[in-house]
Amino acid sequence: MFERLPVMLIKEFVQLRRDRWAMFRLIVPMIIQMFVFGYAATFTVSHVSTAILDLDQSQASRSLISHFVATSRFDVVDVARNQSGITRDIDRGTAVIAIVIHAGFGQRLENGQGAPLQVIVDGTNSNTALIALGYINQIVSQFSADQSSRASSFRASAAAPEIGISLQTYPWFNEGLDDRWFFIPGVIGTLTLIQVVSLTAFAIVREREAGTLEQIMVSPIRPVEFILGKTVPFFLIGLGDIALVTSIGILWFRIPFIGSPWVMLLGAALYLLAALSMGLLLSTFSQTQQQAFALNFFFVNPFYILSGFAFPIAAMPKLLQWFTFVNPLRYFLVVIRAVFLKGVGIKVLWPDLAAMALLALAMLTVSILRFRKSMD
């Protein structure tokens, strides 16, 4: 049935071997991007420039300031003397956060009263501001706990114990809440999508521009053999790319891999088939490489945004959430993160695996039908 398929495969591999620039493009950019994304893609915010205005000058206020200085999250760039100094720091961008300790802060703490703390945030970078506010809440909570413990130790009489809530957190699968463990598996899926779709989107277009597509049309080769001949080499290359960047994530970035390699292989294979099918489908709609590049850019970027890699799908409008169901990257991110960090198997991941299989089958079928129509 596929007696001419080996000839197509040999042809594709010979072309790749002759094109040294293509071989370089298949490997080196993936490695570079893996390291760039691995170090740059993070939710952790460190060394936030901070200005402080201490109008109380008490032991309690100095103790609070020391809590901020002791952490690497905040860098105190200015100790202002008045409110205008704080305004100047925020306006010029010298400081992103400004902390104002009002007069009477220490006295109110000694009296057991609430002591307000003013925090001014430069909201032009809302992501950094929100994360920094979370860090401030943690530091202030720790300071309040230290003050309460110190005050209770000085009580002369044994008072009845205060009833409160003791919060105990137990993070599963990522005990240190290292956001790199979240990003690196997602980077693997994203880089593979960009690489595979961009390769296959030019597959048929190059044949058309080189004038060899007409020769193929009059040859005995069938559309399904031609499509498979274009798909299988890139499928093997994609598997190699995934193995390469996965090894970098495990060996260099120390991301734990506790799942089954076979489940990972199955998920990667189905994902690559879906990505390859999408690239081939885009190729059938393009007459030139410029058109293929434009279509590639038009589809890959939204797929990245609607995958849940950086932006939660649950926070998107309902209409966009429906679009994510036709995005293979969405399902692969679930699979790869679950295999890496949770160690779950097919029993849990079968809906995502089935979704990628259906997407691959649908797009590959449409690609074959469109190519067959162009040959008629």
Secondary structure as GFF3:
##gff-version 3
##sequence-region A 1 376
A	DSSP	alpha_helix	5	18	.	.	.	ID=ss1
A	DSSP	alpha_helix	20	40	.	.	.	ID=ss2
A	DSSP	beta_strand	48	54	.	.	.	ID=ss3
A	DSSP	alpha_helix	59	69	.	.	.	ID=ss4
A	DSSP	beta_strand	74	80	.	.	.	ID=ss5
A	DSSP	alpha_helix	83	92	.	.	.	ID=ss6
A	DSSP	beta_strand	97	101	.	.	.	ID=ss7
A	DSSP	alpha_helix	105	110	.	.	.	ID=ss8
A	DSSP	beta_strand	118	121	.	.	.	ID=ss9
A	DSSP	alpha_helix	126	153	.	.	.	ID=ss10
A	DSSP	alpha_helix	179	201	.	.	.	ID=ss11
A	DSSP	alpha_helix	203	210	.	.	.	ID=ss12
A	DSSP	alpha_helix	212	217	.	.	.	ID=ss13
A	DSSP	alpha_helix	223	251	.	.	.	ID=ss14
A	DSSP	alpha_helix	261	284	.	.	.	ID=ss15
A	DSSP	alpha_helix	289	305	.	.	.	ID=ss16
A	DSSP	three_ten_helix	313	315	.	.	.	ID=ss17
A	DSSP	alpha_helix	318	323	.	.	.	ID=ss18
A	DSSP	three_ten_helix	324	326	.	.	.	ID=ss19
A	DSSP	alpha_helix	328	337	.	.	.	ID=ss20
A	DSSP	pi_helix	338	342	.	.	.	ID=ss21
A	DSSP	alpha_helix	346	375	.	.	.	ID=ss22
###
